[in-house]
Amino acid sequence: MQKAYLEDYQNIKLILKNDIQYDFNIVHICEPTLIQMELVSKKLISSCWHLEYKVSTVLKTHIDYYVYVNDDLQLHLDLGKITRTALFEQKNYTEEVLGVLYNKESTEFRLWTPTAKEVILVLPNLKVEYHLNYYKEGIWRFKVYGDLDGEPYYYMVRINQEFVNTLDPYAISSSANSKYNYVIDINKTYQQIYPRPAFSGYLTDSVICEMHLKDFGYMLPGNKSYYQKASQSYSNIGLDYLKQLGISHVQVLPLNSFAGVDELNPDSQYNWGYNPVEYFSVTNWYSTNPNDPYCSINELKEMIDVYHKNGLLVNLDVVFNHVYDYKTFSLNQLVPGYVFRTNEIDFMTNGSGCGNDLSTERLMIRRLIKDTLIYYTKMFGFDGYRFDLMGLIDIETMKQIESELKNINPCIVLYGEGWEMATGLEKSKLAFNRNELPNFGYFNDQFRNIVKGNPFNLAKGLITESNIDSTQLQRVVKGFNNPLQSLNFIECHDNYTVYDQTTLTIRNISLQKRKDYLKLGLQMLFISQGIPFIHLGMEFGRTKKGYDNSYNLPIDINKIDWDNINEYQDVISSLKDIITLRKNIYLFRLRTNKEIEKHIIITDNKSDYFDYVLYDEEVSYRVIISNNYNTHNIKINGVLIFNGNIVESNIEELVIDKPGVYIIKQNKKS
C-alpha cells in the first residue's frame, strides 16, 4: 500500500511501491493550496521506496492535505510521528476548560483533538448530530441551545479518512459499560455536608486500611448497592467495624470506569479495577442503577460524606501508568501516537506489563492526570491517593500533583508503588527515585519480605518461623531510616494473604499458632517506624484459598468473610490495642532519621528474641520481640504496658513463652 505521512510540521514521508516508475522530484501538495516538496532522502526497504520530503510551509494538523506524485497518484496525508514532536506539544498545549460546560439554556461541548479533520457530536436520544468547529490549541467546540441535562452523547471523529466513535476523555458521567457519556448538572448532585476529619498531614500519623468495595459488601446483609453497603450501619461489621478499629484512612481500590466487568450484570464477572477505560467518570459497577447519569456520582459522594461524618478519611487507588485497551482509549483515538510511550524504534513500551505505558511526561497527559485528581478531590472529597506502579510516572508530574492537591488540602496523603521498571523514559526522570519526592510514601516490600517472607519464593520470615536476623530487624524497627517514605505492609490486595502464606510455609499449622504469628505480624506494623498499612480482613484470617493473584477470580475467593470475626476476636482486640498504643506514644511515630537515631537504641540481642529501647528525656520503652515458643526469663524493672494487649503491670521479671511484642515502660533511659 502506498502512503503519505506527516512526520513533523514541515516533514513528510512517502512509501511507494518499487514496481511502479515515478519521478520522485515531481511531488507536491495540491490541496487546499499548492505546496512544493523537496526530496531529502530515499531508501529502498522491502520492495518499497521510503522517501523523506521537506516543505517550506508549516502544515496544520487539523486540515486535510493531499500529496500528488507525478500528478497521477493522489495520497491523503495521514498522521505520522508528528504527535511525538516537541513542536506539537508547544503548539497544542492548552489550559482552556475541556469537556462539557452546562447550563439550562445551553451546553458547550469542548474536545481536545489537534489531529482531527472533522468532529461530530452525536446526541442519540434526540437523533441529532452537530459538527464541531475548530477553535484553537487543538480544541474543537460547539454550543447546543436548550436544556440537555441527562442527555447521552458521544463523538464521531475523523483523523485520517475514516470516522471512529469515541467518548469524551473529560466526561464525568457515563452509561453502563461506557457506551456513551452523559451531560449532567453538577449542582444537582448529592451535596456533602461533613468536613474532613482532622489529620496532621504526616503519613507516619496515618493508619491505612485497604479495601475493595465488592469484597467489603458482598456478605453484608440487604439489597443495597455496594456504594451504599459501604456506608450503611451494621452491628459490629462493615462500617461499624471500621469505626472501632482505630484506622485513620480507608484506601479504596480503583473507582473510575474500568473494564473486566459487566455493569449491567454485576455478578457475572469480578475485577479489582486496574483496567482504566475512563478517568473522570466513576464506575457504575457498584451503583444501584448503572444507566442513571447521577446515581454512581451521588452514591459515591454520599459514601465519602458518611465516612467523614464517622471520623474516617478516604484514599483512592488510581491507575495512571496504563490503560485497559490502548486502541479504544478515547484520547488515543483523538490524538494517535501521543498518549503512550514508545522506544527508539517507535514500538510502544510495556513497563506496566499491560501492553502500554502512559506518556505521563507529555503536557496534555500530565494535565489529564492532574485535572482528574483535582476533580476527585473537589467533587468527592477524597483525602489521599495511592498510585499504582508509581515508578512508571515521571517525577515532574508527581511534583505538580503534590503542589496542586496540597493547595486544595494541605493534609492530603500521597503514596504508591515505587518499583523500578523499564519504560521509554530516562531512569533519572521516573518516580522510583524517592529522594526526588520526599513527601511521598513508598510501599516497602523489604519490610514484607523480612516480616512475612517473600511471597514469590515462599521464603520464611519473622512470622513464618525464620531465625531472627537482628541486622534486618534493626532496619525494620527503624523504618529503613526513612520513616515518612517507608510504607510498611505484610499484606495487600496483591500476592498471598498472611493466612494463605502461613498455610503454605508452615506444615499443619494450628489455629492458635496461626493467630500468634498473625498478631506478631500486625504488631510489627505498628511498633516499627514508618507508615502502617493493613489489608482489611487479614486480622480475622482472610483467605483467598491459596491464590496469589485474584484480580479477576470469583467473589467467593475475594470476599471478606465477616463471619470470621467472632473466631478472631483476640487478634482483633490485639490490633485495636497496638493501634491505640501507637497513637498515644509519639516515639513510635518519629518523622525523621535524625529523630530515630536520637531516640532508639538497639540492645545486645539474643538469637531467639530481639530487644530495643525507645526513649526521650522523661521516659523509655523497652520493646522485646519474640517469634518462637521458647521460654525467656528476662530481668527487668518497669511497667508492662503491652503483651499482646494493653495492660498495666509492675514487673521485675518478664516471662515470654510465645511469639509477640512486649513493651515495658520505664521512667528513664535504659
C-alpha positions in Angstrom: 0.0 0.0 0.0 1.2 3.5 -0.9 1.0 6.0 1.9 1.9 9.6 2.8 2.6 10.5 6.5 3.0 13.9 8.2 6.1 13.3 10.4 6.6 16.9 11.5 5.2 20.2 10.6 7.5 20.5 7.6 8.4 16.9 7.0 6.5 14.3 5.0 7.3 10.6 4.5 6.1 8.7 1.4 6.1 4.9 1.0 5.8 4.0 -2.7 5.9 0.6 -4.5 9.1 -0.1 -6.3 7.4 -1.8 -9.2 5.9 1.5 -10.5 8.2 4.1 -12.1 7.9 7.6 -10.5 9.9 10.7 -10.8 10.4 11.4 -7.1 11.1 15.1 -7.8 7.7 15.8 -9.2 5.8 15.6 -5.9 3.7 18.3 -4.4 0.7 19.1 -2.2 -2.1 20.5 -4.3 -4.9 20.8 -1.8 -6.0 23.1 -0.2 -3.1 25.1 -1.8 -0.1 24.3 -3.9 2.9 23.5 -1.8 6.2 22.3 -3.3 8.0 19.3 -1.7 11.8 18.9 -1.7 13.2 15.4 -1.7 15.6 15.0 1.2 16.4 11.2 1.3 15.3 7.9 -0.2 15.7 4.3 0.9 14.6 1.0 -0.7 13.1 -1.2 2.1 11.3 -4.5 1.4 10.4 -3.6 -2.2 9.1 -0.1 -1.2 10.7 3.3 -1.5 10.8 5.3 1.7 11.1 8.9 0.8 11.6 11.9 3.1 10.5 15.3 1.9 10.7 18.9 3.2 8.1 21.5 2.7 8.5 25.3 3.1 5.1 25.8 4.6 4.3 24.9 8.2 1.4 22.5 7.8 -1.6 22.3 10.2 -2.7 19.0 11.8 -6.4 19.7 11.6 -6.6 20.3 7.9 -6.8 17.7 5.1 -3.9 17.7 2.7 -3.3 15.5 -0.4 0.0 14.7 -1.9 0.3 14.2 -5.7 3.1 12.1 -7.2 3.7 12.8 -10.9 0.2 14.4 -11.0 -1.4 10.9 -11.3 -1.1 9.3 -7.8 -3.1 11.1 -5.1 -2.4 10.2 -1.5 -4.1 11.6 1.6 -1.6 13.0 4.0 -2.1 10.8 7.1 -1.0 11.4 10.6 2.6 10.2 11.2 5.1 10.8 14.0 4.2 14.5 14.4 2.3 14.0 17.7 5.5 12.9 19.3 7.5 16.0 18.4 8.3 18.9 20.8 6.7 21.4 18.4 3.4 19.6 18.6 3.4 19.9 22.4 4.3 23.6 22.1 1.5 24.4 19.6 -1.2 22.3 21.2 -0.9 22.6 24.9 -4.0 24.4 26.3 -5.3 25.4 29.7 -8.8 26.0 28.3 -11.7 24.2 30.1 -12.4 20.9 28.4 -15.4 18.6 28.5 -19.0 19.9 28.9 -20.0 23.4 30.0 -23.6 23.0 31.0 -26.4 25.4 32.0 -30.1 25.1 31.5 -30.1 27.4 28.5 -27.2 25.8 26.6 -24.4 23.3 26.7 -21.0 23.9 25.2 -19.0 20.8 24.1 -15.2 21.1 24.0 -12.9 18.3 22.8 -9.1 18.4 22.5 -8.1 16.6 19.3 -5.5 18.6 17.4 -5.2 15.9 14.7 -8.9 15.6 13.9 -10.1 16.8 10.5 -13.8 16.5 11.4 -15.6 16.2 14.8 -19.3 15.3 15.0 -21.2 15.4 18.2 -23.9 12.7 18.4 -27.0 13.0 20.7 -28.5 9.6 20.1 -31.7 10.1 22.1 -32.5 13.3 20.3 -31.3 11.7 17.0 -29.3 14.8 16.0 -25.7 15.4 15.1 -23.6 18.6 15.2 -20.3 19.4 13.5 -17.9 21.0 16.0 -15.8 23.9 14.8 -12.0 24.2 15.2 -11.2 26.8 17.9 -7.5 26.9 18.9 -4.7 24.9 20.6 -6.2 21.6 19.3 -9.7 22.4 20.7 -13.0 21.8 18.8 -16.2 23.2 20.2 -19.9 23.7 19.6 -22.8 25.1 21.7 -26.2 23.4 21.6 -29.1 25.5 22.9 -31.7 24.1 25.1 -31.6 22.1 28.3 -29.5 18.9 27.7 -29.4 17.7 31.4 -29.2 13.9 31.4 -28.7 13.6 27.6 -26.3 10.9 26.4 -23.6 11.8 23.9 -20.6 10.6 22.1 -18.3 11.8 19.3 -17.5 10.7 15.7 -14.0 11.8 14.9 -12.0 11.6 11.6 -8.3 11.7 12.0 -7.3 10.5 8.5 -10.0 9.2 6.2 -12.3 7.2 8.4 -14.5 8.1 11.3 -14.3 6.4 14.7 -16.8 6.6 17.5 -15.3 7.7 20.8 -16.0 9.0 24.2 -15.2 12.3 25.8 -11.9 12.0 27.9 -13.2 14.7 30.2 -16.7 13.4 30.7 -17.8 13.0 34.3 -20.7 10.6 33.8 -21.1 7.5 31.6 -23.7 4.9 30.8 -23.3 1.3 31.7 -20.1 -0.2 30.3 -19.1 3.2 28.9 -21.3 3.0 25.8 -21.7 6.8 25.9 -21.3 9.8 28.2 -24.0 12.0 29.8 -24.4 15.7 30.2 -25.2 16.4 33.8 -25.7 19.4 36.1 -23.1 19.2 38.9 -25.2 21.4 41.1 -27.9 18.6 41.1 -25.5 16.0 42.6 -25.5 15.0 46.3 -24.3 17.9 48.4 -21.8 16.8 51.1 -22.2 18.4 54.5 -19.5 16.9 56.7 -16.0 18.3 56.8 -12.9 16.2 56.5 -11.8 14.8 59.9 -8.8 16.5 61.4 -5.4 15.0 60.4 -1.8 16.2 60.8 -0.8 15.6 57.2 2.1 13.4 58.2 2.0 9.9 56.7 3.5 8.5 59.9 0.4 9.5 61.8 -1.8 7.6 59.5 -3.2 4.1 59.8 -4.2 3.0 56.3 -6.7 0.2 55.7 -7.1 -1.2 52.1 -10.5 -2.5 50.8 -12.3 -3.3 47.6 -16.0 -2.3 47.7 -17.4 -5.5 46.4 -15.2 -7.6 48.7 -16.3 -5.4 51.6 -20.1 -5.5 50.8 -20.7 -9.0 49.4 -21.5 -10.7 52.7 -23.2 -7.7 54.3 -27.0 -8.1 54.5 -29.5 -6.3 52.4 -30.0 -5.4 48.7 -28.3 -2.1 48.6 -25.7 -1.2 46.1 -22.0 -1.6 47.0 -21.5 2.1 47.3 -24.5 2.1 49.8 -23.4 -1.0 51.7 -20.0 0.5 52.3 -21.7 3.4 54.2 -24.5 1.5 55.9 -24.5 0.9 59.7 -24.4 -2.8 60.6 -23.8 -4.1 64.1 -20.0 -4.7 64.6 -19.4 -5.4 60.8 -18.9 -3.2 57.8 -18.6 0.5 58.5 -19.3 -0.1 62.2 -16.3 -2.4 62.3 -14.0 0.1 60.6 -15.0 2.8 63.1 -14.0 0.7 66.0 -10.7 -0.5 64.6 -8.8 2.8 65.1 -7.7 3.4 61.5 -7.3 6.9 60.1 -7.7 6.3 56.4 -9.6 3.8 54.3 -8.0 3.1 50.9 -10.4 2.0 48.2 -9.4 0.1 45.1 -10.0 2.0 41.8 -13.4 3.6 41.3 -13.0 5.2 37.8 -14.7 3.4 34.9 -12.9 0.2 34.3 -13.1 -2.9 32.1 -13.3 -6.5 33.1 -16.8 -6.4 34.5 -20.3 -6.1 33.0 -22.1 -3.2 34.8 -25.5 -4.5 33.6 -24.8 -7.9 35.1 -22.6 -7.1 38.1 -22.4 -10.6 39.4 -21.3 -12.2 36.1 -17.7 -11.0 36.4 -15.2 -9.8 39.1 -12.3 -7.4 38.8 -10.1 -5.3 41.1 -10.4 -2.3 38.8 -6.9 -1.8 37.4 -8.3 -1.6 33.8 -8.9 2.1 33.2 -11.4 2.9 30.4 -12.3 6.5 31.6 -10.7 8.6 34.3 -13.3 11.3 35.3 -16.3 9.0 35.2 -16.8 6.7 38.2 -17.7 3.1 37.8 -21.3 2.1 37.6 -20.5 -1.5 38.8 -21.1 -0.6 42.4 -24.2 1.5 41.9 -27.9 0.9 42.1 -28.7 2.0 38.6 -25.8 1.8 36.1 -27.7 3.8 33.4 -28.7 6.7 35.7 -26.5 9.7 34.9 -26.4 10.7 38.5 -26.6 7.5 40.5 -22.9 6.5 40.8 -21.8 10.0 41.5 -24.4 10.6 44.2 -23.9 7.3 45.9 -20.1 7.7 46.0 -20.3 11.3 47.3 -22.7 10.2 50.0 -20.5 7.3 50.9 -17.5 9.6 51.5 -19.7 12.0 53.4 -20.7 9.3 55.7 -17.1 8.2 56.3 -16.1 11.8 57.1 -19.1 12.0 59.5 -17.7 8.9 61.3 -14.2 10.3 61.5 -12.7 8.3 58.6 -10.6 9.7 55.8 -10.8 8.1 52.4 -8.0 7.5 49.9 -8.5 6.4 46.3 -6.3 3.9 44.4 -5.5 5.5 41.0 -4.0 4.0 37.8 -2.1 6.4 35.7 0.6 4.1 34.3 -1.5 2.3 31.7 -5.0 1.9 30.3 -7.0 -1.2 29.6 -7.1 -1.1 25.8 -4.8 1.4 24.1 -6.6 1.0 20.8 -10.0 2.1 22.1 -8.9 4.5 24.8 -10.6 7.8 23.8 -7.6 10.1 24.0 -5.6 7.8 21.8 -8.3 7.8 19.3 -8.4 11.6 19.4 -4.6 12.1 19.2 -3.0 8.9 17.9 0.7 8.4 18.8 0.6 11.0 21.6 -0.7 9.1 24.6 1.7 6.2 25.1 5.5 5.9 25.4 7.5 4.4 22.6 11.1 3.2 22.4 13.8 4.2 20.0 12.2 2.3 17.1 8.8 3.7 17.8 7.3 0.5 19.3 5.1 1.0 22.4 6.9 0.3 25.7 5.4 -2.2 28.2 6.8 -1.5 31.6 3.4 -1.9 33.1 3.0 -5.4 31.7 -0.4 -4.3 30.4 0.7 -3.6 26.8 1.1 0.2 27.1 2.7 2.8 29.3 1.0 6.3 29.6 3.3 9.1 28.5 2.8 11.0 31.7 5.6 13.4 30.8 3.7 14.8 27.9 1.9 18.0 28.8 -1.7 17.1 28.0 -1.4 13.7 29.6 0.1 15.4 32.7 -2.8 17.8 32.6 -5.3 15.0 32.3 -3.9 13.3 35.4 -3.8 16.5 37.4 -7.3 17.5 36.3 -8.6 14.1 37.3 -7.1 14.2 40.8 -8.3 17.8 41.3 -11.8 16.8 40.2 -11.9 13.8 42.6 -10.6 15.9 45.5 -13.0 18.7 45.0 -16.1 16.8 43.8 -15.9 13.7 46.0 -13.7 14.9 48.9 -11.0 12.2 48.7 -8.3 12.7 51.3 -5.3 10.9 49.6 -4.2 8.8 46.7 -2.4 5.6 46.2 -0.6 5.5 42.8 -0.5 2.1 41.1 3.0 1.4 39.6 4.1 4.9 40.6 7.6 4.2 39.4 6.4 4.5 35.8 5.2 8.0 36.3 7.6 10.9 35.7 8.9 12.9 38.7 7.8 16.3 37.4 4.2 15.1 37.1 4.3 13.8 40.7 5.7 17.1 41.9 3.0 19.1 40.2 0.3 16.7 41.6 1.6 17.3 45.1 1.6 21.1 44.6 -1.9 21.2 43.1 -3.5 18.9 45.6 -1.9 20.4 48.7 -3.2 23.8 47.6 -6.7 22.2 48.0 -6.0 20.2 51.1 -2.6 20.7 52.8 -3.1 17.4 54.8 -3.7 15.2 51.7 -1.6 12.0 51.7 0.2 10.7 48.6 1.9 7.3 48.3 2.4 4.5 45.8 4.3 1.6 44.3 7.8 2.9 43.6 9.2 -0.2 41.9 11.9 0.4 39.3 10.5 -0.7 35.9 11.8 -0.2 32.4 9.9 2.2 30.2 10.7 4.7 27.4 11.9 7.4 29.7 15.3 8.0 31.3 15.5 6.4 34.7 16.5 9.7 36.3 13.1 11.2 35.4 11.0 8.4 36.9 9.3 8.5 40.3 11.0 5.4 41.7 13.8 8.0 42.6 12.3 8.6 46.0 14.9 11.2 47.0 13.2 13.5 44.5 9.8 13.0 46.1 10.4 13.3 49.9 6.7 13.7 50.7 5.5 10.6 49.0 5.2 7.2 50.7 6.6 4.1 49.0 5.4 0.6 49.6 8.3 -1.2 51.3 8.5 -4.8 50.0 11.6 -5.3 52.1 9.5 -4.9 55.2 7.1 -7.5 53.9 9.8 -10.0 53.0 11.6 -9.7 56.4 8.4 -9.9 58.5 6.2 -12.2 56.5 8.6 -13.8 54.0 9.0 -13.3 50.3 5.7 -14.3 48.6 7.4 -15.1 45.3 9.6 -17.9 46.5 7.7 -18.6 49.8 10.8 -17.8 51.8 10.2 -17.7 55.5 10.0 -14.5 57.5 9.8 -13.4 61.1 6.2 -14.7 61.4 6.8 -17.9 59.5 9.4 -19.3 61.8 12.6 -18.0 60.3 15.6 -17.3 62.6 15.7 -13.8 64.0 18.2 -11.7 62.0 19.0 -8.7 64.2 20.5 -6.7 61.4 17.4 -7.0 59.3 15.1 -6.3 62.3 17.1 -3.1 63.1 16.2 -1.9 59.6 12.5 -2.8 60.1 12.0 -1.1 63.5 14.0 2.0 62.4 11.7 2.5 59.3 14.7 1.8 57.0 16.0 5.2 58.1 13.3 6.9 56.1 10.0 6.8 58.1 8.0 9.3 56.1 8.6 7.2 53.0 8.6 3.6 54.3 5.0 2.3 53.9 5.1 -0.9 55.9 2.9 -3.8 54.9 2.7 -7.6 55.1 -0.5 -8.0 53.2 -2.3 -6.1 50.4 -4.6 -7.0 47.6 -1.6 -8.4 45.7 0.1 -11.7 46.4 -0.7 -14.2 49.2 -2.7 -13.2 52.3 -0.9 -13.9 55.6 -3.3 -16.7 56.2 -2.5 -18.4 52.9 1.2 -17.8 53.1 1.5 -19.3 56.6 -0.6 -22.3 55.4 1.9 -22.8 52.6 5.1 -22.3 54.6 4.2 -23.9 58.0 3.0 -27.5 57.7 -0.1 -28.4 59.7 -0.2 -25.1 61.4 -2.7 -24.9 64.3 -5.3 -22.2 64.7 -3.6 -20.9 67.8 -0.2 -20.8 66.2 -1.7 -19.1 63.2 -3.2 -16.4 65.5 0.0 -15.9 67.4 2.0 -15.3 64.2 -0.7 -13.1 62.8 -0.7 -11.0 66.0 3.1 -10.7 65.8 2.9 -9.5 62.1 0.3 -6.9 62.9 2.2 -5.7 66.0 5.3 -5.3 63.9 3.5 -2.9 61.6 2.7 -0.6 64.5 5.8 -0.6 66.6 8.0 0.0 63.6 8.8 3.5 62.4 7.2 4.3 59.1 3.6 4.2 57.7 1.4 1.3 58.9 -0.8 -0.3 56.2 -3.2 -3.2 56.6 -5.4 -5.2 54.2 -9.0 -5.3 55.6 -9.8 -8.8 56.9 -6.2 -10.0 57.3 -6.8 -9.6 61.1 -9.6 -12.2 61.0 -7.9 -14.8 58.9 -8.7 -13.5 55.4 -8.0 -16.2 52.8 -8.1 -16.3 49.0 -8.0 -20.1 49.1 -4.3 -20.2 48.1 -4.5 -17.9 45.1 -1.8 -15.2 45.0 -3.3 -13.1 42.1 -7.1 -12.9 42.4 -7.7 -9.8 40.3 -10.4 -11.4 38.2 -11.3 -14.5 40.2 -14.8 -15.1 41.6 -16.1 -13.0 44.5 -16.2 -16.2 46.6 -12.4 -16.1 46.6 -12.1 -12.4 47.1 -14.9 -11.7 49.6 -14.4 -10.5 53.2 -15.9 -13.2 55.4 -17.4 -11.2 58.3 -18.4 -14.4 59.9 -14.8 -15.0 60.9 -14.8 -12.0 63.3 -16.0 -14.0 66.3 -13.3 -16.6 66.0 -10.6 -14.0 65.7 -11.7 -11.6 68.5 -8.4 -12.0 70.3 -6.4 -10.9 67.2 -8.8 -8.0 66.5 -8.5 -6.9 70.1 -4.7 -7.0 70.0 -4.8 -5.0 66.7 -7.0 -2.3 68.2 -4.7 -2.0 71.3 -1.5 -1.7 69.3 -3.0 1.0 67.1 -4.1 2.8 70.3 -0.7 2.5 71.8 1.0 3.8 68.6 -1.4 6.8 68.5 -0.7 7.6 72.2 3.1 7.3 72.1 4.8 9.6 69.7 8.1 7.7 69.9 6.5 5.0 67.6 5.7 7.7 65.0 9.0 9.5 64.6 9.3 11.5 61.3 13.0 11.8 60.5 16.1 9.6 60.5 17.7 12.2 62.9 14.9 11.6 65.4 15.2 7.8 65.0 19.0 7.9 65.7 18.4 10.1 68.7 15.5 8.1 70.3 16.2 4.5 69.5 18.9 2.2 71.0 19.3 -1.4 69.8 20.5 -3.5 72.7 22.6 -6.7 72.6 20.3 -9.2 71.1 19.9 -12.9 71.6 19.4 -15.3 68.8 15.8 -16.1 69.6 14.4 -12.6 70.5 15.1 -9.0 69.6 15.4 -6.2 72.1 15.5 -2.4 71.6 14.7 0.8 73.6 12.7 4.0 72.6 13.3 6.9 74.9 13.1 10.7 75.4 14.0 13.0 78.3 11.3 11.6 80.6 10.6 8.0 79.8 11.8 5.0 78.0 10.1 2.0 76.4 11.8 -1.3 76.1 10.4 -3.4 73.2 11.1 -7.1 73.1 10.1 -9.2 70.0 9.9 -13.0 70.1 8.9 -15.2 67.2 9.1 -18.6 68.9 7.7 -20.7 71.7 10.9 -20.9 73.7 10.7 -19.7 77.3 12.6 -16.5 78.0 13.0 -15.1 81.6 14.2 -11.5 81.3 15.1 -9.5 84.4 13.6 -6.0 84.0 12.1 -3.4 86.3 9.2 -1.3 85.0 5.6 -1.4 84.0 4.5 -3.9 81.4 2.1 -1.9 79.1 1.7 -4.3 76.2 1.8 -8.1 76.0 -0.5 -8.6 73.0 -3.0 -6.3 74.6 -2.7 -3.0 76.6 -2.0 -3.8 80.3 -0.5 -2.1 83.3 1.5 -4.4 85.5 4.6 -3.6 87.6 7.2 -6.3 86.9 10.7 -7.3 87.9 10.9 -10.2 85.5 9.3 -10.8 82.2 8.4 -14.3 81.1 7.9 -14.9 77.4 6.8 -18.2 76.1 5.1 -17.4 72.8 5.5 -15.1 69.7 4.6 -11.5 70.2 5.7 -8.0 71.1 6.2 -6.9 74.7 6.6 -3.3 75.8 7.8 -2.2 79.2 7.6 1.4 80.3 10.5 2.8 82.4 11.0 6.2 83.9 14.4 6.9 82.5 16.6 6.0 79.6 17.7 2.3 79.8 
